[in-house]
Amino acid sequence: MEYAGIGSRSTPPQILNLMTQLASKLENLGYTLRSGGAAGADTAFERGVSNPANRQIYLPGPNFNLKTAGQLGFIDSTKLPNWQQAIATVNQFHPAPEKLSEYARNLMARNAMQVLGQTMNQPAKMIVAWTPGGQITGGTGQALRMAQAYQIPIRNLGDLATLQNVQKFLKSN
């Protein structure tokens, strides 16, 4: 089972710690993390995964944020067979795709693989994210719009009720 662990680079420190704990618990329950290698939320989720075989980190090229594709769990999204299909999702789900640079398009397209997997037909079981106020905003918003379209459950820790539920889940056995 895969889930996408994503969120803002400006995720608050207490939420980053919670994401790391959650990733560890989900790994113990048999989940594989899909994420994008960015600073902040992505990296917090990565820290919680002890076995690199239990993570799929989709990079927007061969190197990103001091991470290199080819290392266990780090994947250069642009080299995958379904990359053009991922690129096509940018026009479908981004509110202003014409304003994006090629690099920004790659960042947005790699979100598609976090949500749908590298074959683009294996939706994550859920999305766990943090955005300010639980809103659909920023780069994370691209993945959240896709998740909504594919009816994938979203657990946004920026929403107080969701945050409290996740805190209870972490305290349970």
Secondary structure, DSSP 4 states (H G I P E B T S, - for coil): -EEEE---TT--HHHHHHHHHHHHHHHHTT-EEEE---TTHHHHHHHT--SGGGEEEEESSSEETTEETTSTTEEEGGGSTTHHHHHHHHHHH-S-GGG--HHHHHHHHHHHHHHH-TTS----SEEEE--GGG---HHHHHHHHHHHHTT--EEETTSHHHHHHHHHHHH--
